[in-house]
Amino acid sequence: MGKTTMIRVRPTTHNVKALWGRIKQGQFKNRNGVPRFQVVKDIEDPDILYITWLYDRMSMVRCVIDDLPAYLPDEPGDLVERVLKRIARRDLRPPSVNISEIDAAIDPVQRYVREAEGIFVDKLAVAGLDAETEAMVAGAFHETLQVMVGQKMFKGT
């Protein structure tokens, strides 16, 4: 079985509409209580909010929350803004969870994280979970590694 890793992708109209469909249906969390998306503050400018979500099994999208309406040209702008503000109030995460912390880490730490994710995803694939559950669990593990890197729990030696 091939090694799979979570990749970050830029927002597109298609993946934003996929998330927006879930938001409009009230699917903020799956039945196990795992968030389908997260809202995080930018470390350098706390006024900038990002929304991140899993898409297409092993892709994670990160988009400035103010940019989301641009990807939804068929939706009324005030509805998008109201819902996004509600999400930001309800789901805002502390700035310690920064999606770029792994990328900013030293090379050995980045290698450890990639290897840990690869091992975890390989073991997860054997468990026979459905694609959505597998992606959610892999996303939760990725976010755990983000926090661990942010708290300097990995040594680069």
N, C-alpha and C positions, 0 to 999 in steps of 0.2 A: 504494500500500500504506500503511495507516494506521500511525501511530507507536505502538509498544508500549513500556511501561515495566514494570519489576519493582515490584510493590506488596507491602507487608508486611501480612499478615493475622493476626488473632488465632487461637490454636489452637481447633479444634473437635474434637468426637469423631471426625468423619469424616476430617479430615486427619491427626490423631494416629494413628488406626487404620491409615491408609495407610502412614505411616512405620513403625509398629510391625510391620506385615506384612513389610516389607522387612528390618527388623532381625532378626526371627525367622528369616528365610530366609538370614541371613548376608550380605545385600547392603549391606555397609558402604561399598563403593566401586563405581563402574561399571567396565566392562572397560578403560577408559582410565586408571583409577587416581584419578579425581576423586571426592572424598568426596561421598556423597549427603547428608550432614548434617554440621554442625560443633557442637562443644561449646565455649563461650566463657565466661570468667569475667566477672562484672560489674566494672566499673572501680571504683565506689565501695565495693562490698562483695565482695571476692574469694571469700567463702564461698558466694555465690549463683552457680549455674551455669545457663546458658541453653543450650538446644539449638535450632538453627536448621536449617531444611530447605526445599528448593524443593517447591512443590506447585501443581498445576493450571497448568502451563506458566510463568506469569509471576507467581506469588505466592510470597512467602517468609514462612514461619511462624517466629515466635520464641516460645519457651515456657520458663518456669522448669522446670528438669529435675525438681524435686520435685513439680511440678504434673501431670506427664505421667500418673502412675497414675490421677488423678481422671478422665481422659478415657477410661480403659480399664476400665470397670466389670466386664467379663466376664473379665478376665485376673487370675490370682493375683497378689496384691500383692508377695509375696516374689520371684517371677520377674521382675517389672517392675523392682523395686529392684536385684536382682543384675545384670541386663543394663545398666541405666542406670549403675550404678557402674563396670562394666567399660568402658562407652563413655567415661565421664568420665576414667578412668585412661588409656585408649588414645588418645583423640582430643582431649584438652584443648588448646585454643589459648591463646596468651598474651593477656593483657588488652588489648594494643595494638590488637586488632581488635575494635572496639566497634560494634555495629550502629547505635548512635545518633550516631556521629561525624559523619555527613553531615548529620543533622538539626540537630546542634549548630553546624555550620559557618555562617559568615556567608552572607547571601543570594546574593552573586555566585558563591561556591563551590558552593552548592546548585544554582544555575542551570547552571553549567559541568558538574557531575556529571550532572544530568538530561539535558542536551543530549548529552553524550558517550554516555550509556547509550542514548538514542534513536537516535543515529547508528549505534552498534554493533549494536543489535538490528535496525535496518532492513537493514544490510549482511548480518547473519546470516540474516535471513529469505530473502534472495536465494540463499543458498548451498544451499538445498534439503535441509537436515539433517532427521532425524526429530525429533519434538517433544521427546522426552526429552533427546537430545543438545543440541538448541538451548537448552533450559532450563538444562542443566548448564553450557554455555559462557557463557550470559548470567549465570548465578549466579557463575561464576568471575570474570567481568569486574566484576560488581558488588562482589564481595569485594576485588578489586584496587583499585577506586576507594575502598573503605572504608579500606584501608591507606594509600593515597596521601593521603586527607584527614587521616587520623590523624597522618601524618608531615609534614603541612603542605606538601605538594608543589604545591598549587594556590595561586595568588595571587589575592586578591580585588579586583584592580584592573581 
